[in-house]
Amino acid sequence: MPSESDENNSLTGADIDEFCTTCHQYFDKEDECWGNYVPLTRDEEAILARMREVKAKVAAVKKRLNEIEGKNGFQIPGDARGRDRVSEDQALWLEQNQLMATLREEWQELDLRRQEAASFRMKILGHEE
């Protein structure tokens, strides 16, 4: 019958508390490592949550763009400068297309922040210098 320390990769609770002080500082209490799991930092969790929100917005914008493009007789406007010469659907398409570009920029910024946060996590866990 395996002991409690065997179940946690031969680490006792006292051992874990001694060398996982970073867990208490950067990670949520329920995500503390047991020596075999690398939890995400609070920053990583927040960034990933924001990325999920952006992804949901992108899906909604794509759906709206497809709806607009699917209308009979719709033509994608070739020039954004002549907004007064575009139909209501074309103006809406231009607006949604601009929103998509903004979301792409936000995603790239969040991805860069996520990579930096992951690198920081690896440093505090001693895997990178």
MIFIMAR-826729 format. One record per residue: residue in one letter; chain; residue number from 1; x negated, y, z of N, C-alpha, C in turn. Coordinates in Angstrom, 3 decimals. Each point is the difference from the previous one (the first is absolute). Layout:
N
+--------+-------+-------+----------+----------+----------+----------+----------+----------+----------+----------+----------+
| drenro | marfi | marke |     n_c1 |     n_c2 |     n_c3 |    ca_c1 |    ca_c2 |    ca_c3 |     c_c1 |     c_c2 |     c_c3 |
+--------+-------+-------+----------+----------+----------+----------+----------+----------+----------+----------+----------+
|      A |     A |   NUM |        X |        Y |        Z |        X |        Y |        Z |        X |        Y |        Z |
...
+--------+-------+-------+----------+----------+----------+----------+----------+----------+----------+----------+----------+
***
This chain:
129
+--------+-------+-------+----------+----------+----------+----------+----------+----------+----------+----------+----------+
| drenro | marfi | marke |     n_c1 |     n_c2 |     n_c3 |    ca_c1 |    ca_c2 |    ca_c3 |     c_c1 |     c_c2 |     c_c3 |
+--------+-------+-------+----------+----------+----------+----------+----------+----------+----------+----------+----------+
|      M |     A |     1 |   -0.857 |   -1.180 |    0.000 |    0.857 |    1.180 |    0.000 |   -0.900 |    1.239 |    0.000 |
|      P |     A |     2 |    0.167 |    0.883 |   -0.993 |   -0.871 |    1.177 |   -0.075 |    0.330 |    1.009 |    1.092 |
|      S |     A |     3 |   -1.035 |    0.623 |    0.508 |    0.199 |    1.022 |    1.024 |    0.358 |    1.320 |   -0.658 |
|      E |     A |     4 |    0.339 |    0.960 |    0.843 |    0.362 |    1.324 |   -0.523 |   -1.170 |    0.643 |   -0.736 |
|      S |     A |     5 |   -1.205 |   -0.210 |    0.495 |   -1.160 |    0.595 |   -0.663 |   -0.270 |   -0.666 |   -1.345 |
|      D |     A |     6 |    0.309 |   -1.306 |   -0.144 |   -0.163 |   -0.677 |   -1.291 |    0.972 |    0.556 |   -1.025 |
|      E |     A |     7 |    1.200 |    0.342 |    0.439 |    1.001 |    0.534 |   -0.898 |   -0.405 |    1.365 |   -0.539 |
|      N |     A |     8 |   -0.830 |    0.720 |    0.706 |   -0.449 |    1.326 |   -0.419 |   -1.442 |   -0.040 |   -0.480 |
|      N |     A |     9 |   -0.371 |   -1.053 |   -0.735 |   -1.362 |   -0.154 |   -0.514 |   -1.045 |   -0.012 |    1.107 |
|      S |     A |    10 |    0.295 |   -0.672 |    1.077 |   -0.915 |   -0.162 |    1.128 |   -0.329 |    1.304 |    0.698 |
|      L |     A |    11 |    0.854 |    0.986 |   -0.102 |   -0.202 |    1.264 |    0.692 |    1.019 |    0.108 |    1.118 |
|      T |     A |    12 |   -0.453 |    0.292 |    1.182 |    0.925 |    0.193 |    1.107 |    0.498 |    1.425 |   -0.022 |
|      G |     A |    13 |    1.055 |    0.276 |    0.712 |    0.546 |    1.348 |    0.063 |   -1.012 |    1.000 |    0.516 |
|      A |     A |    14 |   -0.818 |   -0.399 |    0.974 |   -1.013 |    0.909 |    0.535 |   -1.040 |    0.328 |   -1.061 |
|      D |     A |    15 |   -0.403 |   -1.009 |   -0.793 |   -0.984 |    0.237 |   -1.051 |    0.539 |    0.984 |   -1.037 |
|      I |     A |    16 |    1.248 |   -0.168 |   -0.368 |    0.602 |    0.859 |   -1.016 |    0.056 |    1.436 |    0.501 |
|      D |     A |    17 |    0.444 |    0.197 |    1.245 |    0.105 |    1.342 |    0.548 |   -1.357 |    0.682 |    0.079 |
|      E |     A |    18 |   -1.059 |   -0.755 |    0.216 |   -1.332 |    0.585 |    0.141 |   -0.529 |    0.537 |   -1.312 |
|      F |     A |    19 |    0.126 |   -0.739 |   -1.111 |   -0.627 |    0.469 |   -1.224 |    0.997 |    0.521 |   -1.032 |
|      C |     A |    20 |    1.222 |    0.197 |    0.368 |    0.978 |    0.569 |   -0.915 |    0.548 |    1.314 |    0.532 |
|      T |     A |    21 |   -0.863 |    0.823 |    0.590 |    0.466 |    1.293 |    0.503 |    0.492 |    0.880 |   -1.135 |
|      T |     A |    22 |   -0.531 |   -0.203 |   -1.198 |    0.472 |    0.794 |   -1.141 |    1.453 |   -0.318 |   -0.315 |
|      C |     A |    23 |    0.432 |   -1.225 |    0.294 |    1.398 |   -0.362 |   -0.241 |    0.928 |    0.952 |    0.745 |
|      H |     A |    24 |   -0.345 |    0.295 |    1.236 |    0.857 |    0.856 |    0.813 |    0.004 |    1.436 |   -0.503 |
|      Q |     A |    25 |   -1.108 |    0.445 |   -0.587 |   -0.110 |    1.378 |   -0.433 |    0.625 |    0.255 |   -1.364 |
|      Y |     A |    26 |   -0.164 |   -0.914 |   -0.954 |    0.407 |    0.243 |   -1.376 |    1.169 |   -0.845 |   -0.487 |
|      F |     A |    27 |    0.330 |   -1.066 |    0.707 |    1.023 |   -0.923 |   -0.463 |    1.167 |   -0.037 |    0.970 |
|      D |     A |    28 |    1.170 |   -0.352 |   -0.525 |    1.163 |   -0.163 |    0.858 |   -0.207 |   -1.196 |    0.908 |
|      K |     A |    29 |    0.564 |    0.052 |    1.191 |   -0.200 |   -1.038 |    1.015 |    0.361 |   -1.387 |   -0.530 |
|      E |     A |    30 |    1.111 |   -0.123 |   -0.724 |    0.412 |   -1.320 |   -0.476 |   -0.897 |   -0.522 |   -1.120 |
|      D |     A |    31 |   -0.836 |    0.877 |   -0.587 |   -0.881 |   -0.418 |   -1.087 |   -1.429 |   -0.282 |    0.459 |
|      E |     A |    32 |   -0.227 |   -0.057 |    1.304 |   -1.355 |   -0.246 |    0.467 |   -0.532 |   -1.288 |   -0.607 |
|      C |     A |    33 |   -1.271 |    0.031 |   -0.333 |   -0.566 |   -1.182 |   -0.648 |   -0.267 |   -1.109 |    1.013 |
|      W |     A |    34 |    0.045 |   -1.203 |   -0.471 |   -0.332 |   -1.173 |    0.793 |   -1.262 |   -0.633 |   -0.550 |
|      G |     A |    35 |   -0.777 |    0.757 |   -0.724 |   -1.233 |   -0.511 |   -0.559 |    0.176 |   -0.585 |   -1.390 |
|      N |     A |    36 |    1.221 |   -0.211 |   -0.457 |    0.206 |   -0.600 |   -1.320 |    0.952 |    0.826 |   -0.875 |
|      Y |     A |    37 |    0.369 |    1.167 |    0.450 |    0.940 |    0.844 |   -0.728 |   -0.484 |    1.436 |    0.083 |
|      V |     A |    38 |   -0.090 |    0.665 |   -1.124 |   -0.424 |    1.395 |   -0.019 |    1.238 |    0.860 |   -0.230 |
|      P |     A |    39 |    0.461 |    0.667 |    1.046 |    1.198 |    0.833 |   -0.134 |   -0.306 |    1.290 |   -0.750 |
|      L |     A |    40 |    1.037 |    0.658 |   -0.464 |   -0.148 |    1.299 |   -0.654 |   -0.001 |    1.092 |    1.062 |
|      T |     A |    41 |   -0.724 |    1.074 |   -0.254 |    0.021 |    1.131 |    0.922 |    1.331 |    0.725 |   -0.132 |
|      R |     A |    42 |    0.272 |    0.850 |    0.967 |    1.233 |    0.786 |   -0.056 |    0.004 |    0.879 |   -1.252 |
|      D |     A |    43 |   -1.162 |    0.551 |   -0.339 |   -0.089 |    0.835 |   -1.206 |    0.338 |   -0.816 |   -1.242 |
|      E |     A |    44 |   -0.549 |   -1.215 |   -0.095 |    0.295 |   -0.852 |   -1.157 |    1.486 |   -0.312 |   -0.086 |
|      E |     A |    45 |    0.603 |   -0.307 |    1.137 |    1.434 |   -0.295 |    0.020 |    0.808 |    1.192 |   -0.494 |
|      A |     A |    46 |   -0.360 |    1.204 |    0.456 |    0.724 |    1.209 |   -0.406 |   -0.177 |    0.262 |   -1.492 |
|      I |     A |    47 |   -1.212 |   -0.168 |   -0.492 |   -0.268 |    0.220 |   -1.418 |    0.764 |   -1.006 |   -0.847 |
|      L |     A |    48 |   -0.031 |   -1.263 |    0.396 |    0.720 |   -1.025 |   -0.758 |    1.510 |    0.227 |    0.029 |
|      A |     A |    49 |    0.517 |    0.486 |    1.116 |    1.432 |    0.315 |    0.074 |    0.342 |    1.121 |   -0.976 |
|      R |     A |    50 |   -0.851 |    1.011 |   -0.065 |    0.229 |    1.099 |   -0.948 |   -0.111 |   -0.503 |   -1.435 |
|      M |     A |    51 |   -0.928 |   -0.908 |   -0.262 |   -0.144 |   -0.569 |   -1.344 |    1.257 |   -0.771 |   -0.393 |
|      R |     A |    52 |    0.606 |   -0.701 |    0.942 |    1.246 |   -0.716 |   -0.283 |    1.118 |    0.986 |   -0.346 |
|      E |     A |    53 |    0.036 |    1.149 |    0.704 |    0.995 |    1.020 |   -0.305 |   -0.196 |    0.545 |   -1.413 |
|      V |     A |    54 |   -1.255 |    0.276 |   -0.360 |   -0.300 |    0.514 |   -1.339 |    0.394 |   -1.038 |   -1.045 |
|      K |     A |    55 |   -0.291 |   -1.264 |    0.272 |    0.346 |   -1.070 |   -0.943 |    1.510 |   -0.064 |   -0.221 |
|      A |     A |    56 |    0.775 |    0.174 |    1.059 |    1.456 |   -0.011 |   -0.126 |    0.480 |    1.190 |   -0.830 |
|      K |     A |    57 |   -0.621 |    1.158 |    0.205 |    0.365 |    1.180 |   -0.786 |   -0.338 |   -0.204 |   -1.473 |
|      V |     A |    58 |   -1.159 |   -0.606 |   -0.268 |   -0.404 |   -0.266 |   -1.387 |    1.015 |   -0.916 |   -0.672 |
|      A |     A |    59 |    0.448 |   -1.015 |    0.706 |    0.986 |   -0.922 |   -0.571 |    1.294 |    0.740 |   -0.347 |
|      A |     A |    60 |    0.424 |    0.904 |    0.882 |    1.224 |    0.766 |   -0.257 |   -0.176 |    0.930 |   -1.200 |
|      V |     A |    61 |   -1.161 |    0.645 |   -0.088 |   -0.254 |    0.910 |   -1.124 |   -0.069 |   -0.780 |   -1.313 |
|      K |     A |    62 |   -0.668 |   -1.164 |    0.012 |   -0.066 |   -0.834 |   -1.208 |    1.393 |   -0.419 |   -0.456 |
|      K |     A |    63 |    0.830 |   -0.374 |    0.964 |    1.366 |   -0.408 |   -0.330 |    0.758 |    1.157 |   -0.634 |
|      R |     A |    64 |   -0.157 |    1.191 |    0.592 |    0.689 |    1.182 |   -0.534 |   -0.507 |    0.338 |   -1.404 |
|      L |     A |    65 |   -1.322 |   -0.082 |   -0.208 |   -0.566 |    0.256 |   -1.328 |    0.548 |   -0.983 |   -1.024 |
|      N |     A |    66 |    0.088 |   -1.269 |    0.367 |    0.544 |   -1.014 |   -0.916 |    1.463 |    0.263 |   -0.314 |
|      E |     A |    67 |    0.766 |    0.464 |    0.999 |    1.405 |    0.332 |   -0.236 |    0.121 |    1.144 |   -1.003 |
|      I |     A |    68 |   -0.831 |    1.016 |    0.192 |    0.046 |    1.156 |   -0.895 |   -0.414 |   -0.407 |   -1.410 |
|      E |     A |    69 |   -1.088 |   -0.773 |   -0.099 |   -0.504 |   -0.426 |   -1.308 |    0.971 |   -0.941 |   -0.703 |
|      G |     A |    70 |    0.840 |   -0.694 |    0.767 |    0.949 |   -0.949 |   -0.571 |    1.248 |    0.624 |   -0.578 |
|      K |     A |    71 |    0.178 |    1.276 |    0.218 |    1.193 |    0.667 |   -0.531 |   -0.102 |    0.118 |   -1.513 |
|      N |     A |    72 |    1.162 |   -0.115 |   -0.654 |    0.063 |    0.098 |   -1.470 |   -0.510 |    1.361 |   -0.472 |
|      G |     A |    73 |   -0.882 |   -0.048 |   -0.962 |   -0.486 |    1.225 |   -0.612 |   -1.056 |    0.741 |    0.788 |
|      F |     A |    74 |   -0.453 |   -0.552 |    1.123 |   -1.021 |    0.691 |    0.797 |   -1.345 |   -0.067 |   -0.707 |
|      Q |     A |    75 |   -0.678 |    1.123 |   -0.031 |   -1.358 |    0.057 |   -0.528 |   -0.887 |    0.635 |    1.053 |
|      I |     A |    76 |   -1.134 |   -0.636 |    0.242 |   -0.954 |    0.542 |    0.965 |   -0.510 |    1.329 |   -0.552 |
|      P |     A |    77 |    0.083 |    1.062 |    0.814 |   -0.464 |    1.306 |   -0.491 |   -1.509 |   -0.014 |   -0.256 |
|      G |     A |    78 |   -0.393 |    0.547 |   -1.143 |   -1.406 |   -0.001 |   -0.362 |   -0.771 |    1.148 |    0.594 |
|      D |     A |    79 |    0.674 |    1.031 |    0.463 |   -0.680 |    1.193 |    0.478 |    0.743 |    0.538 |    1.218 |
|      A |     A |    80 |   -0.689 |    0.059 |    1.118 |    0.620 |    0.485 |    1.237 |    0.114 |    1.517 |    0.017 |
|      R |     A |    81 |   -0.685 |    0.685 |   -0.916 |    0.033 |    1.467 |   -0.004 |    1.361 |    0.531 |   -0.431 |
|      G |     A |    82 |    0.674 |   -0.695 |   -0.856 |    1.278 |    0.474 |   -0.516 |    1.167 |   -0.532 |    0.789 |
|      R |     A |    83 |    0.006 |    0.185 |    1.298 |    1.069 |   -0.542 |    0.837 |    1.366 |    0.570 |   -0.364 |
|      D |     A |    84 |    0.031 |    1.201 |   -0.536 |    1.289 |    0.569 |   -0.370 |    0.590 |   -0.682 |   -1.233 |
|      R |     A |    85 |   -0.838 |   -0.736 |   -0.723 |    0.467 |   -0.688 |   -1.212 |    0.270 |   -1.486 |    0.237 |
|      V |     A |    86 |   -0.015 |   -0.449 |    1.235 |    0.239 |   -1.419 |    0.285 |    1.391 |   -0.183 |    0.584 |
|      S |     A |    87 |    0.515 |   -1.205 |   -0.179 |    1.332 |   -0.311 |    0.537 |   -0.096 |   -0.185 |    1.522 |
|      E |     A |    88 |    1.155 |   -0.115 |    0.622 |    0.053 |   -0.222 |    1.445 |   -0.707 |   -1.302 |    0.377 |
|      D |     A |    89 |    0.222 |   -1.055 |   -0.794 |   -0.661 |   -1.285 |    0.259 |   -1.511 |    0.112 |   -0.154 |
|      Q |     A |    90 |   -0.442 |    0.739 |   -1.006 |   -1.430 |    0.165 |   -0.208 |   -0.638 |    0.799 |    1.142 |
|      A |     A |    91 |    0.713 |    1.017 |    0.479 |   -0.506 |    0.787 |    1.135 |   -0.107 |   -0.884 |    1.238 |
|      L |     A |    92 |    1.001 |   -0.851 |    0.225 |   -0.026 |   -0.925 |    1.135 |   -1.146 |   -0.996 |   -0.159 |
|      W |     A |    93 |   -0.211 |   -0.465 |   -1.231 |   -1.096 |   -0.930 |   -0.268 |   -1.347 |    0.663 |    0.308 |
|      L |     A |    94 |   -0.173 |    1.252 |   -0.426 |   -1.238 |    0.726 |    0.274 |   -0.229 |    0.161 |    1.506 |
|      E |     A |    95 |    1.083 |    0.288 |    0.717 |   -0.081 |    0.152 |    1.456 |   -0.422 |   -1.316 |    0.664 |
|      Q |     A |    96 |    0.634 |   -1.094 |   -0.412 |   -0.329 |   -1.308 |    0.570 |   -1.426 |   -0.425 |   -0.375 |
|      N |     A |    97 |   -0.409 |    0.332 |   -1.210 |   -1.351 |   -0.329 |   -0.446 |   -1.037 |    0.764 |    0.826 |
|      Q |     A |    98 |    0.293 |    1.266 |    0.322 |   -0.899 |    0.791 |    0.842 |   -0.054 |   -0.576 |    1.412 |
|      L |     A |    99 |    1.145 |   -0.427 |    0.505 |    0.041 |   -0.630 |    1.321 |   -0.846 |   -1.265 |    0.012 |
|      M |     A |   100 |    0.053 |   -0.774 |   -1.082 |   -0.804 |   -1.222 |   -0.098 |   -1.495 |    0.346 |    0.051 |
|      A |     A |   101 |   -0.395 |    1.053 |   -0.683 |   -1.408 |    0.418 |    0.021 |   -0.423 |    0.407 |    1.410 |
|      T |     A |   102 |    0.872 |    0.693 |    0.704 |   -0.288 |    0.406 |    1.382 |   -0.140 |   -1.222 |    0.899 |
|      L |     A |   103 |    0.877 |   -0.976 |   -0.171 |   -0.068 |   -1.226 |    0.798 |   -1.270 |   -0.786 |   -0.303 |
|      R |     A |   104 |   -0.440 |   -0.012 |   -1.259 |   -1.254 |   -0.678 |   -0.349 |   -1.179 |    0.642 |    0.720 |
|      E |     A |   105 |   -0.026 |    1.336 |    0.027 |   -1.076 |    0.709 |    0.699 |    0.016 |   -0.312 |    1.491 |
|      E |     A |   106 |    1.192 |    0.000 |    0.593 |    0.128 |   -0.311 |    1.421 |   -0.474 |   -1.427 |    0.279 |
|      W |     A |   107 |    0.363 |   -0.946 |   -0.883 |   -0.425 |   -1.389 |    0.163 |   -1.520 |   -0.106 |   -0.024 |
|      Q |     A |   108 |   -0.640 |    0.682 |   -0.931 |   -1.462 |   -0.047 |   -0.101 |   -0.651 |    0.568 |    1.254 |
|      E |     A |   109 |    0.550 |    1.082 |    0.530 |   -0.523 |    0.585 |    1.230 |    0.172 |   -0.961 |    1.177 |
|      L |     A |   110 |    1.175 |   -0.600 |    0.093 |    0.255 |   -0.959 |    1.081 |   -0.902 |   -1.222 |   -0.116 |
|      D |     A |   111 |   -0.234 |   -0.460 |   -1.222 |   -0.862 |   -1.160 |   -0.190 |   -1.430 |    0.306 |    0.429 |
|      L |     A |   112 |   -0.468 |    1.192 |   -0.288 |   -1.333 |    0.410 |    0.443 |   -0.070 |    0.042 |    1.523 |
|      R |     A |   113 |    1.034 |    0.580 |    0.622 |    0.050 |    0.031 |    1.470 |    0.065 |   -1.411 |    0.579 |
|      R |     A |   114 |    0.739 |   -0.899 |   -0.659 |    0.100 |   -1.383 |    0.473 |   -1.363 |   -0.687 |   -0.045 |
|      Q |     A |   115 |   -0.738 |    0.214 |   -1.079 |   -1.324 |   -0.591 |   -0.126 |   -0.944 |    0.532 |    1.077 |
|      E |     A |   116 |    0.074 |    1.309 |    0.282 |   -0.831 |    0.586 |    1.053 |    0.368 |   -0.577 |    1.362 |
|      A |     A |   117 |    1.290 |   -0.165 |    0.258 |    0.454 |   -0.562 |    1.274 |   -0.433 |   -1.457 |    0.135 |
|      A |     A |   118 |    0.040 |   -0.749 |   -1.085 |   -0.440 |   -1.398 |    0.038 |   -1.496 |   -0.072 |    0.267 |
|      S |     A |   119 |   -0.757 |    0.886 |   -0.594 |   -1.442 |    0.043 |    0.232 |   -0.281 |    0.339 |    1.461 |
|      F |     A |   120 |    0.759 |    0.953 |    0.552 |   -0.156 |    0.363 |    1.407 |    0.292 |   -1.205 |    0.897 |
|      R |     A |   121 |    1.067 |   -0.743 |   -0.324 |    0.348 |   -1.194 |    0.785 |   -1.140 |   -1.009 |   -0.017 |
|      M |     A |   122 |   -0.573 |   -0.210 |   -1.176 |   -1.102 |   -0.953 |   -0.101 |   -1.207 |    0.470 |    0.809 |
|      K |     A |   123 |   -0.214 |    1.298 |    0.078 |   -1.110 |    0.538 |    0.789 |    0.228 |   -0.218 |    1.482 |
|      I |     A |   124 |    1.223 |    0.300 |    0.475 |    0.241 |   -0.145 |    1.440 |    0.024 |   -1.463 |    0.430 |
|      L |     A |   125 |    0.266 |   -0.886 |   -0.968 |   -0.045 |   -1.431 |    0.315 |   -1.396 |   -0.579 |   -0.168 |
|      G |     A |   126 |   -0.930 |    0.834 |   -0.473 |   -1.394 |   -0.443 |   -0.121 |   -0.336 |   -0.719 |   -1.272 |
|      H |     A |   127 |    0.820 |    0.095 |   -1.027 |   -0.253 |   -0.700 |   -1.252 |   -0.720 |    0.873 |   -1.019 |
|      E |     A |   128 |   -0.003 |    1.315 |    0.208 |   -0.705 |    0.925 |   -0.888 |   -0.768 |    0.981 |    0.865 |
|      E |     A |   129 |   -0.984 |    0.628 |   -0.609 |   -0.755 |    1.012 |    0.742 |    0.333 |    1.377 |   -0.492 |
+--------+-------+-------+----------+----------+----------+----------+----------+----------+----------+----------+----------+
***
